[in-house]
Amino acid sequence: MPIATRKRKADSTTASADATSEPQRKLTKVSKALQKDSISQEQAALPATPQTLTSDKGMDSDDDFNSVASSMDLGEEMSSSVDFGAGESDVDIDDDYQDDGAFDATAKDLAPKRKHFEVEFKVYSPQDIQSQQDTQIAEVANLLEQPSEATAILLRHTRWNKERLIEQYMDNQEQMLDKAGLGQEINQNPPRVVVKNGFTCDICCEDGPGLETFAMNCNHRFCTDCYRQYLTQKIKDEGEAARIKCPGDGCRKIIDAKSLDLLVPNELTDRYHQLLMRTYVDDKESLKWCPAPNCVYAVECGVKKRDLNKIVPTVHCECKQSFCFGCTLPDHQPCPCVLVKRWIKKCEDDSETANWISANTKECPKCNSTIEKNGGCNHMTCRKCKNEFCWMCMGLWSEHGTSWYNCNRFEERSGTDARDAQAKSRQSLERYLHYYNRYANHEQSARLDKDIFHKTERKMTLLQSTSGMSWIEVQFMEAASQALQQCRQTLKWTYAFAYYLARNNQTEIFEDNQKDLEMAVENLSEMFEKPTDQLAGLKVEMMDKTTYCMRRRVILLDDTAKNLKEETWKFNVELR
Amino acid sequence: MAGNKRLMKELAENQSTPPPGCKISLENDDDILLWNVTMTAPSDSIYAGGNFKILIKIPKEYPFKPPVLNFKTKVYHPNVTNDENGSMCLGMLRPDEWKPPNKISDVLKLVRTVLAAPQPDDAVEQGIADQYKNNRKEFEKVAKDWVNKYAK
């Protein structure tokens, strides 16, 4: 069973190498949110076809089929990404083919239909991101007739909004340059280090002969040592890159990449460019870094913030991390971001402690100390104020007269009210605990399944060497393990989702789907725990179950996502 | 290191021709990174008559990082924290505003200006800033009380 049908264009460096010269560029391949199972055999056999695939020339390899050959430059590619904007959002989200006439009929028929819970996204390597920037800079530089260093500063100033930059620049060139921290005469005087005699550096007060000095066009001149140290501190300690100003008092001129390269050692230039790259991705709403530790990839996705109540944009990085593009938390389908945030907060903060207290304790009617009943007897004596009262009616114990130990004032109004409040509180707590326990259970089980898999994997290796089973023959275990992880992740969040659902017919369908998936998962999980010697015999059954689990998961997710998109779910909280 | 030559020079300058209203000495003779300043408030300000002890801690990275200022004398002022630190974080004293050519004498001039003319929109003590804006009389009364109580 293919774990991933995605491929990526391995040689993305070529793309960056001829970034400036070649207008027709190949993007790193478009990967689709795809299920790692075989939804259907035919689908699995197909490569994940990008939506914007054009029948452009020059497709000479397998990889090219998966890559986007676009006649547009990268910048336009970015802005032309799918917009889930309000109003048109339904059309955009629902449009599985984004028909631009690029597909011929057969391609269209063969293309796997995008599920409701899948979103379109692309994964970029650092080289891709660099070349994107380079292309945009080159294009705008050409248009504005500014050197690329200055253009880069201008673009960063407008947060890579080309249209706005060009408009403002054409409107008032001088003002724009000034605001972005550039001088007028940027075109002349390439940056260089000058040896000046009789010069005193304003920073270190050195004035020896042969002092190397540097200044940008603003003419705030300092010795290169000080300049270097200043830049080092900004980059290394403060993590600053795009907005490092000239060290001159009150000067707002931004240091350009060329000047910087001239002054600082290589390792710092690397860090500088890394930071610039970071701001590039941070500046773009459609780009996000993969949150996995040490992962260098960035993901592009067109889902806008305002649509997050209607879609849960799970994306899959090259590093195998699946995360939500909206909030960068690990995949939490089918639960939308707002509810995830609410749920996590609810589980974290101790509002539940308060809930527990109100469900399980009462206050002493005299001194208001919180009291938990610790025995069956209704005769309570407050530890603190020694007040004696009846747990049932909260009245004074002495007033019970002779009917001690048998509260006969049950129907009294105050007593009824107190009991109602108590019951309500208890009910809401129980409801929460119902969902929380199942949520937490799947989280824990996923961990345990993984442990078992690791143990089994070792056993399988052993088995492999003793029984002559080939490596490929034991891969069903890996597939089953993956399926379990993925399904439990989904199940976990179905419980958080269900907690916020208002009850109606839809919730019943949802719960049926949830139940089906859960049963399938528990079945698979049980087989998974069988002793190693039985596993070989269970192979076919396990493979079937794995496929079944994944299919149930897709059904559940698809149904939930569809209703979410159509805004037909009724929640018991506001999606804010 | 680069800072040392400059710091020696600054110290010498500040001691021979101190900034207006300031007296500067080292807290310990062998530590050039800890300066002691006694600042006399401008006579036309509400703090007139007050002498404020200010400790200047100079970071090792100076002049690439700004010095840190602490009022050792309690002062009722929207721009000085009302705690044992008496910190001030304004204009060039902010790490992102600080430029290496800025000098300690510039800082002291700034501090004395701010002492005379508080900047409530950039306050560290919001309560005092609100009072300064809305109830100037009460503010001046407390400020003067504090001068008499702590700064004389």
HADDOCK unambig.tbl for C-alpha pairs under 7 A between the chains (distance, minus, plus):
assign (segid A and resid 202 and name CA) (segid B and resid 101 and name CA) 5.58 0.50 0.50
assign (segid A and resid 203 and name CA) (segid B and resid 63 and name CA) 6.87 0.50 0.50
assign (segid A and resid 203 and name CA) (segid B and resid 100 and name CA) 5.78 0.50 0.50
assign (segid A and resid 203 and name CA) (segid B and resid 101 and name CA) 4.95 0.50 0.50
assign (segid A and resid 204 and name CA) (segid B and resid 2 and name CA) 5.11 0.50 0.50
assign (segid A and resid 204 and name CA) (segid B and resid 3 and name CA) 5.86 0.50 0.50
assign (segid A and resid 204 and name CA) (segid B and resid 5 and name CA) 6.66 0.50 0.50
assign (segid A and resid 204 and name CA) (segid B and resid 6 and name CA) 5.15 0.50 0.50
assign (segid A and resid 205 and name CA) (segid B and resid 5 and name CA) 6.75 0.50 0.50
assign (segid A and resid 205 and name CA) (segid B and resid 6 and name CA) 5.39 0.50 0.50
assign (segid A and resid 230 and name CA) (segid B and resid 64 and name CA) 6.08 0.50 0.50
assign (segid A and resid 247 and name CA) (segid B and resid 99 and name CA) 5.46 0.50 0.50
assign (segid A and resid 247 and name CA) (segid B and resid 100 and name CA) 6.24 0.50 0.50
assign (segid A and resid 248 and name CA) (segid B and resid 99 and name CA) 6.52 0.50 0.50
assign (segid A and resid 248 and name CA) (segid B and resid 101 and name CA) 6.58 0.50 0.50
assign (segid A and resid 249 and name CA) (segid B and resid 99 and name CA) 5.65 0.50 0.50
assign (segid A and resid 249 and name CA) (segid B and resid 101 and name CA) 6.08 0.50 0.50
assign (segid A and resid 249 and name CA) (segid B and resid 102 and name CA) 6.52 0.50 0.50
